[in-house]
């Protein structure tokens, strides 16, 4: 768990960008947090933020697809609370942080500003729900085959480092295999 609060907001934004990059993740913001959004746009890091989750929109067909952040209205807070409740029912045995458990046990809507971990969990669950709508896509196969690499010596006796060139025998053998298998593709 990372809970540092640097005095300079730009340092906090930079740390958030580093963590998102390290974990190959995206963040859902509160829509009122415009300073971090501006910072990420200026630094060309906007790809680290998720667009507004569909569950927070009143009408999906009329929404602006370029909006970032979940609104901090009652509907979103209630939905986030329900998602966290479901998560706790399913995965409470995996929670290892005492402070997280204490905040979950003591959470109240009247004092919600004192429960940062619960708010972060709500945003995470909104993001998880949004990603559950996406269907997995098949990736293209790697077009090139792996080649051995390392130190090798050329015909003149010079040492080189990199992809080890194939010998003429290996090239001929590969060509013969391709020619034999060509009937499969014709």
C-alpha positions in Angstrom: 0.0 0.0 0.0 1.4 3.4 -1.0 0.0 6.3 1.0 2.6 9.1 0.8 1.2 12.6 0.6 4.0 14.9 -0.8 3.7 18.6 0.0 4.1 19.4 -3.7 1.1 18.1 -5.7 3.3 17.7 -8.8 5.4 15.2 -7.0 2.3 13.3 -6.0 1.2 13.3 -9.7 4.6 12.2 -10.8 4.6 9.3 -8.3 1.1 8.3 -9.5 2.3 8.2 -13.1 5.3 6.1 -12.1 3.1 3.6 -10.2 0.6 3.4 -13.0 3.4 2.8 -15.5 5.2 0.3 -13.3 2.0 -1.8 -12.8 0.8 -1.2 -16.4 -2.5 0.1 -14.9 -5.0 2.9 -15.5 -6.6 5.1 -12.9 -10.1 6.4 -12.5 -10.2 9.9 -11.1 -12.9 11.9 -9.3 -14.1 14.3 -12.0 -13.5 17.2 -9.6 -9.7 16.5 -9.6 -8.9 18.7 -12.6 -5.4 19.6 -11.6 -4.0 16.0 -12.0 -5.9 15.7 -15.3 -4.3 18.9 -16.6 -0.9 17.7 -15.4 -1.3 14.3 -17.1 -2.4 16.1 -20.3 0.6 18.5 -20.3 3.1 15.6 -19.7 1.4 13.5 -22.4 0.5 10.8 -19.8 -3.3 10.9 -20.4 -3.2 7.3 -21.6 -2.7 6.3 -17.9 -6.2 7.6 -17.1 -9.5 5.8 -17.8 -12.3 7.6 -19.4 -15.5 8.1 -17.4 -16.9 4.7 -16.4 -20.3 3.8 -18.1 -21.8 3.0 -14.7 -21.5 6.6 -13.7 -23.2 8.0 -16.8 -26.9 9.0 -16.7 -27.3 8.3 -20.5 -24.5 6.3 -22.3 -25.7 7.3 -25.8 -25.6 11.1 -25.0 -22.4 11.2 -23.0 -19.2 12.8 -24.1 -16.7 10.0 -24.8 -13.7 12.2 -24.0 -14.6 12.9 -20.4 -12.3 11.6 -17.6 -13.2 10.9 -14.0 -16.2 9.6 -12.1 -18.5 12.3 -10.8 -18.7 12.5 -7.0 -22.5 12.4 -6.8 -24.7 10.3 -4.6 -25.4 7.7 -7.3 -21.7 7.1 -8.0 -20.9 6.9 -4.3 -23.7 4.4 -3.6 -22.7 2.3 -6.6 -19.1 2.3 -5.6 -20.1 1.3 -2.0 -22.1 -1.6 -3.4 -19.1 -2.7 -5.5 -16.8 -2.6 -2.5 -19.3 -4.5 -0.4 -19.4 -7.3 -3.1 -15.6 -7.3 -3.2 -15.5 -7.7 0.6 -17.9 -10.6 0.5 -15.9 -12.4 -2.1 -12.3 -11.5 -1.3 -12.1 -10.3 2.4 -9.8 -13.2 3.1 -7.2 -11.7 0.8 -7.0 -8.3 2.5 -3.7 -7.9 4.3 -3.7 -4.3 5.5 -5.0 -3.6 8.9 -5.8 0.0 8.1 -7.9 -1.0 5.2 -9.9 -3.3 7.3 -10.4 -0.7 10.0 -11.6 1.9 7.4 -14.0 -0.6 5.9 -15.4 -1.5 9.4 -15.7 2.2 10.5 -16.9 3.7 7.2 -19.8 6.1 7.3 -21.2 8.4 4.6 -21.2 11.4 7.0 -17.4 11.1 7.5 -16.5 9.7 4.1 -13.7 12.3 3.6 -11.7 10.5 6.4 -11.8 7.2 4.5 -9.3 7.6 1.7 -8.7 3.9 1.3 -12.4 3.1 0.9 -12.7 5.9 -1.7 -9.7 4.4 -3.6 -11.3 1.0 -3.4 -14.5 2.4 -4.9 -12.6 4.0 -7.8 -10.7 0.7 -8.3 -14.0 -1.3 -8.3 -15.5 1.2 -10.8 -12.5 0.6 -13.1 -12.7 -3.1 -12.7 -16.4 -3.1 -13.6 -15.7 -0.9 -16.6 -13.0 -3.3 -17.8 -15.3 -6.3 -17.4 -17.3 -5.0 -20.3 -14.3 -5.3 -22.6 -14.0 -8.5 -24.5 -10.6 -10.1 -24.8 -9.0 -9.6 -28.2 -6.6 -12.1 -29.8 -3.1 -10.7 -30.4 -1.3 -11.2 -33.6 1.4 -13.8 -33.6 5.0 -12.7 -33.5 6.0 -12.5 -37.1 9.7 -13.2 -36.6 11.2 -16.3 -35.1 13.6 -16.1 -32.2 17.3 -16.0 -33.2 20.2 -16.9 -31.1 22.3 -13.9 -30.0 25.5 -13.4 -28.2 29.2 -13.2 -29.2 30.3 -14.6 -32.5 33.4 -14.4 -34.8 33.1 -13.4 -38.4 35.1 -14.9 -41.3 37.9 -12.4 -40.8 38.3 -13.3 -37.1 36.6 -10.2 -35.7 34.3 -10.6 -32.7 30.7 -9.2 -32.8 27.8 -9.1 -30.4 24.2 -9.4 -31.5 22.0 -11.8 -33.5 24.2 -14.7 -34.6 24.1 -15.1 -38.3 23.0 -18.4 -39.7 25.6 -20.6 -41.4 25.1 -21.4 -45.1 24.2 -25.0 -44.1 21.4 -23.7 -41.8 20.1 -21.3 -44.5 20.0 -24.2 -47.0 18.2 -26.5 -44.6 15.6 -23.9 -43.8 15.0 -23.2 -47.5 14.6 -27.0 -48.2 12.0 -27.2 -45.3 10.1 -24.2 -46.7 10.1 -25.7 -50.1 8.9 -29.1 -48.8 6.1 -27.4 -46.8 5.1 -25.0 -49.6 2.5 -27.5 -50.8 0.6 -26.8 -47.5 0.1 -23.1 -48.4 -0.6 -23.5 -52.2 
